[in-house]
Amino acid sequence: MRFLTAGESHGKGTIVILEGFPAGLGVTREDIDFELSRRQKGYGRGGRMLIEKDQVEILSGIRKGITLGSPITLFVKNSDYVNWEKIMTPDPMEDKAGNPLSRPRPGHADLPGGQKYDHRDLRNILERASARETTVRVAAGAVAMKFLKAFKISVESHVIQLGSISSKADRISNIEDLNKKADQSPVRMLDKTSEKLAMAQIDKAKEKGDTLGGIFEVIISGVPAGLGSHVQWDRKLDGRFAQSLMSMQAVKGVEIGKGFKNATLFGSEVHDEIGYRKGKGFFHYTNRSGGIEGGMSNGEPIVVRVAKKPISTLKKPLRSVDINTKKVIKAAYERSDVCALPAASVIGESICAWVVADAFLEKMGGDFMGEIQKRYRLYLEHLNNY
């Protein structure tokens, strides 16, 4: 499977085309809109979320609520486009609406993008580099999640650290209804004391004209052993997670299981001992590896942690240089979030769902749901009898 996105932050909308998805899966607008609404929530979001009400328009690949096996095209309209039409019009204009943006923001794509594509108006870079693009990645992920649910695979997430505030519910053992519990928190933390402290820190950052990042955790349960492969670098499942999650705006770190902590321990304290129980098959007594060994899922829940840096658009801008005059100047400021970490955790779910669905289809094969389900039953029999 693969997908391709298009669209600018203040253009008419964003679009995604999904290719290679099997026929026969039930998918509705409501399934996708539910995930889109989750992406818009979270304490610390900016004024843009008051303007937008993200809802998907299905343009192809689904008929009467069932996937056809042909490319699926999903479109999400930007309501804010009416305020930017003259600035973002694709048509030639003699009068140049809006001042060209020439003050790159530290930490953003503005400067390297302008240098790479030789743009003198950095809006040509920032519009596409914006995290608004993740709207349709969540839409694509919603379709992948619906597929995974058919095989009893769930994708859940929660925030474990926001700025300097760490959640007391760090490593969790019971992941049942995790999303439902996390969604009840404005910062998607499971610990109420940490939640209040995190919200206070967001308020403080807002007063200072600053921003905050943090770390979220995605847990995928019900994944069978054997997704991914050890035989080539680009087939390794952990590598696919890392690449996909690192492609998300503002993400600067990804670990599987206790990745960074494990680097400080003895091997005897790191590796998960193996057990066997008749009727259950092979299992691990611990899950420090995060459900992946040798580039393959090992049957335990897959645990991925993602570090997101603070948003690079600051209300009190940092020092920069005008690309035209070369004079020192304050960086540009546009309406932005103070903290988008809770939303990022939802986006991370969608990205992980796509990675698992892709690896699942790669392993099982098949072009329609009945065929895939039959092959999966046979594979589970193989695992139980191994």
C-alpha positions in Angstrom: 0.0 0.0 0.0 1.0 3.6 -0.4 -0.6 7.0 -0.2 0.2 10.5 -1.5 -1.0 13.8 0.0 -1.3 17.2 -1.5 -2.5 20.7 -0.5 -1.4 23.8 1.3 -2.3 25.1 4.8 -4.5 27.9 3.5 -5.3 26.5 0.1 -8.7 25.1 -0.8 -8.0 21.9 1.2 -5.9 18.8 1.6 -6.2 15.6 -0.3 -4.9 12.0 0.0 -4.9 9.2 -2.5 -4.7 5.6 -1.0 -3.5 2.9 -3.4 -3.4 -0.8 -2.8 -6.2 -1.0 -0.3 -8.3 -4.2 -0.5 -11.9 -4.4 -1.6 -14.8 -5.3 0.7 -14.0 -3.2 3.8 -16.8 -1.2 5.3 -15.8 2.4 5.7 -18.0 5.5 6.2 -17.5 9.2 6.4 -18.4 9.0 10.1 -15.4 6.6 10.7 -13.0 9.1 9.2 -14.7 12.3 10.7 -14.4 10.8 14.2 -10.6 10.6 13.9 -10.5 14.0 12.3 -12.4 15.5 15.3 -9.9 13.9 17.7 -7.0 15.5 15.9 -8.6 19.0 16.4 -8.8 18.7 20.2 -6.3 19.4 22.9 -5.4 22.1 25.4 -3.1 24.7 23.8 -4.5 24.7 20.3 -4.7 28.0 18.4 -7.5 30.0 16.7 -7.3 27.9 13.5 -9.2 25.1 15.2 -12.1 27.5 16.0 -12.4 28.2 12.2 -12.0 24.7 10.9 -14.5 21.8 11.3 -12.7 19.0 9.5 -15.0 16.7 7.6 -14.0 14.3 4.9 -15.4 14.2 1.4 -14.9 10.8 -0.3 -14.2 11.3 -4.0 -13.4 7.8 -5.1 -12.7 4.2 -4.1 -15.7 3.7 -1.8 -19.2 2.9 -2.9 -22.2 2.5 -0.6 -19.8 2.3 2.3 -17.6 -0.5 0.9 -14.1 -0.2 -0.5 -13.8 -1.2 -4.1 -10.1 -2.1 -4.4 -9.5 0.9 -6.6 -7.6 4.1 -5.4 -9.4 5.9 -2.5 -9.4 9.7 -2.7 -10.2 11.7 0.4 -10.6 15.5 0.5 -10.8 17.8 3.6 -11.8 21.4 2.9 -10.0 24.3 4.5 -12.8 26.6 5.7 -10.2 29.4 6.3 -9.5 29.5 2.5 -12.2 32.2 2.1 -9.9 34.6 4.1 -6.8 33.7 2.0 -8.2 33.3 -1.5 -6.4 36.3 -3.0 -3.2 35.3 -1.4 -3.4 31.6 -2.2 -5.1 31.7 -5.7 -3.5 29.5 -8.3 -4.4 32.0 -11.0 -1.9 34.7 -12.2 -2.5 38.1 -10.6 -1.1 41.4 -11.6 -1.5 42.9 -8.1 0.4 40.8 -5.6 -2.0 40.3 -2.7 -0.2 40.0 0.6 3.4 41.0 1.4 6.0 38.4 0.5 7.2 36.6 3.6 11.0 37.1 3.9 11.7 36.5 7.6 12.4 32.8 8.1 11.5 31.2 11.5 14.2 29.4 13.3 13.3 25.7 13.5 10.9 25.8 10.5 11.3 24.7 6.9 11.2 28.4 5.8 14.9 29.0 5.2 16.2 25.6 3.9 13.1 25.3 1.7 13.5 28.8 0.3 17.2 28.0 -0.5 16.4 24.7 -2.1 13.6 25.9 -4.3 14.8 29.4 -4.9 11.7 31.1 -3.5 11.8 34.7 -2.4 8.4 34.5 -0.8 8.7 31.9 2.0 5.0 31.3 2.0 5.6 29.0 -0.9 7.5 26.8 1.6 5.6 27.2 4.9 2.2 26.5 3.4 3.1 22.9 2.4 5.4 22.4 5.4 2.6 23.1 7.8 1.2 20.4 10.0 -2.2 21.1 8.4 -1.0 18.3 6.0 -1.5 15.8 8.7 -5.3 16.3 8.4 -5.4 13.9 5.5 -2.8 11.6 7.0 -5.3 11.1 9.9 -8.0 10.4 7.3 -5.8 7.8 5.7 -5.0 6.3 9.1 -8.7 6.1 9.9 -9.2 3.8 7.0 -6.2 1.7 8.1 -7.6 1.5 11.6 -10.9 0.3 10.3 -9.0 -2.4 8.5 -7.0 -3.4 11.5 -10.1 -3.6 13.7 -11.4 -6.4 11.4 -8.4 -8.4 12.7 -8.8 -7.3 16.3 -5.7 -5.1 16.2 -6.1 -1.8 18.1 -4.0 1.4 18.1 -4.0 3.5 21.2 -2.0 6.5 22.5 -1.4 8.8 25.4 0.9 11.7 26.3 3.6 10.7 28.8 5.4 14.1 29.0 4.4 17.6 28.1 7.3 20.1 28.4 8.9 19.3 31.8 5.8 17.6 33.2 5.9 13.8 33.2 2.8 11.7 33.6 2.8 9.4 36.6 1.0 6.9 34.3 4.3 6.3 32.4 4.4 2.7 31.5 1.0 1.1 31.5 0.1 -2.6 31.6 -3.7 -2.3 31.0 -4.3 -0.8 27.6 -8.0 -1.6 27.4 -10.0 1.6 26.5 -6.8 3.6 26.6 -7.9 6.1 23.9 -11.3 6.6 25.6 -9.5 7.4 28.9 -6.9 9.6 27.2 -9.5 11.5 25.2 -11.2 12.6 28.4 -8.1 14.6 29.3 -7.5 18.0 27.6 -3.8 17.0 27.3 -4.4 13.3 26.8 -2.6 12.4 30.0 -3.9 9.5 32.2 -2.7 11.1 35.4 -4.9 13.9 36.7 -2.3 15.6 38.8 0.2 15.8 35.9 -2.7 16.9 33.6 -3.3 20.0 35.8 0.4 20.8 35.9 0.8 20.4 32.2 -2.2 22.7 31.5 -0.6 25.3 33.8 2.6 25.1 31.9 0.8 25.6 28.7 -0.8 28.7 30.2 2.6 30.0 31.3 4.1 29.4 27.8 1.1 31.3 26.2 1.7 34.3 28.5 5.4 34.3 27.5 4.6 34.0 23.8 6.4 30.7 23.8 5.6 27.1 22.8 5.9 23.5 24.2 6.5 20.0 22.9 6.8 16.7 24.7 6.6 12.9 24.3 3.7 10.6 23.4 3.4 6.8 23.4 1.5 4.7 20.9 0.6 1.1 21.8 -0.5 -1.4 19.1 -2.0 -4.6 20.5 -3.2 -7.8 18.8 -0.3 -7.7 16.3 0.7 -11.3 15.3 4.4 -12.3 15.2 6.1 -12.1 11.8 5.2 -8.7 10.4 8.2 -7.0 8.7 11.4 -8.9 7.9 15.0 -9.2 8.8 16.2 -9.8 5.3 16.5 -6.2 4.0 16.9 -2.8 5.6 13.8 -1.3 4.2 11.6 -4.2 5.3 12.4 -4.0 9.0 9.3 -3.0 10.9 11.0 -0.8 13.4 12.7 1.1 10.6 9.4 1.6 8.9 7.9 3.0 12.1 10.8 5.3 12.6 10.8 6.7 9.1 7.1 7.3 9.0 6.9 8.9 12.4 10.0 11.1 11.8 8.2 12.4 8.7 5.7 14.0 11.0 6.2 17.7 11.4 8.3 18.7 14.5 9.2 15.1 15.4 12.8 14.8 16.5 13.0 11.4 18.1 11.5 7.9 17.9 12.1 4.8 20.2 10.7 1.3 20.2 10.1 -0.1 23.6 12.6 1.2 26.2 15.0 2.1 23.4 17.1 4.8 25.0 17.0 3.4 28.5 18.0 0.0 27.2 21.2 1.5 25.8 22.3 2.2 29.4 21.7 -1.3 30.8 23.3 -4.8 30.8 22.0 -7.2 28.2 20.5 -9.4 31.0 18.4 -6.4 32.0 17.2 -5.7 28.5 16.3 -8.8 26.6 12.8 -10.4 27.0 12.9 -14.0 28.2 10.8 -16.4 26.1 8.1 -18.7 27.5 5.7 -21.3 26.0 2.3 -22.3 27.1 0.1 -24.9 25.4 -2.8 -23.2 23.8 -1.1 -19.8 23.8 2.1 -20.7 22.1 5.3 -18.6 22.5 5.3 -15.5 24.6 7.7 -13.1 26.4 7.8 -12.5 30.1 8.5 -8.8 29.6 8.3 -6.4 26.7 11.3 -4.1 26.9 11.9 -4.6 23.2 8.5 -3.0 22.5 7.1 -5.9 20.5 9.7 -5.9 17.7 12.8 -8.1 17.5 15.1 -8.3 14.5 12.9 -6.0 12.4 9.8 -8.2 13.0 6.8 -8.1 15.3 7.2 -10.8 18.0 3.5 -11.1 19.1 3.7 -8.7 22.1 2.2 -5.2 22.0 4.2 -2.8 19.9 5.2 0.2 21.9 6.5 3.3 20.2 7.5 6.6 21.8 7.8 9.8 19.9 9.5 13.1 20.9 8.0 16.3 19.4 9.8 19.6 19.7 8.0 22.9 20.5 6.3 24.6 17.6 8.6 26.9 15.8 6.2 29.8 15.3 6.6 32.0 18.4 4.3 34.9 19.4 7.5 36.5 20.7 9.7 35.7 17.6 13.4 34.8 17.8 16.1 36.6 15.9 16.4 35.9 12.2 17.7 37.6 9.0 15.6 39.0 6.2 16.4 36.9 3.1 16.2 40.0 0.8 17.8 42.8 2.8 20.1 40.5 4.9 19.4 42.6 7.9 18.9 41.1 11.4 15.2 41.1 12.2 12.6 39.2 14.2 11.2 36.1 12.6 7.8 36.1 11.1 4.7 35.2 13.2 1.5 33.7 12.1 -1.5 32.5 14.1 -0.3 29.2 15.7 -0.8 26.7 18.5 1.0 27.0 21.8 1.1 23.2 22.2 -0.2 20.6 19.7 1.2 17.5 21.5 -2.2 16.0 22.3 -3.2 16.3 18.7 0.2 14.9 17.7 -0.5 11.7 19.6 -3.7 11.2 17.6 -1.7 11.8 14.4 0.9 9.3 15.6 -1.8 6.7 16.0 -2.9 7.1 12.3 0.7 6.9 11.1 1.3 3.7 13.1 -2.0 2.2 11.9 -0.9 2.7 8.3 2.5 1.1 8.9 0.9 -1.9 10.6 -1.8 -2.3 8.0 0.8 -2.1 5.2 3.0 -4.7 6.8 -0.1 -6.9 7.6 -1.2 -6.9 3.9 2.4 -7.5 2.8 2.5 -10.6 5.0 -1.0 -12.0 4.3 -1.6 -10.9 0.8 -5.0 -10.8 -0.9 -7.2 -8.3 -2.8 -10.5 -8.6 -0.8 -11.4 -8.9 2.8 -12.7 -12.5 2.7 -9.5 -13.7 1.1 -7.3 -11.9 3.6 -9.3 -13.2 6.6 -9.0 -16.7 5.3 -5.2 -16.4 5.0 -4.9 -14.8 8.4 -6.8 -17.7 10.0 -4.3 -20.1 8.4 -1.4 -18.1 9.6 -2.7 -18.0 13.2 -3.0 -21.8 13.0 0.6 -22.0 11.9 1.7 -19.8 14.9 -0.3 -21.8 17.4 1.2 -25.1 16.1 4.8 -23.8 15.7 
